[in-house]
Amino acid sequence: MQQGLEREILETLASGNRRSVAGLAEALGRHPVTVDRQCYDLQTDGYIAIASIGGTYRLTAKGRERLDDA
């Protein structure tokens, strides 16, 4: 299930739109705490990055590679 959520987050951010945890949770129909935990892990691994202003996440080049490899 976590791997599924990871992919859902990466795919959502791959559209080019930056999203907050609340925005991702709403788009994916998931609880914000669950999404926040997964975003923390994805950020720690370098797949997503948080903007310094606005608290939104974006996909990194490493995250795009992970999507392409899957």
SULLINSUL-V373837 format. One line per field, one symbol per residue. burial: # if it has 16 or more other C-alpha atoms within 10 Angstrom, else .. Layout:
burial->???
//
This chain:
burial->....######.###...#####.##......#..##.##..##...####.....#####..##..#...
//
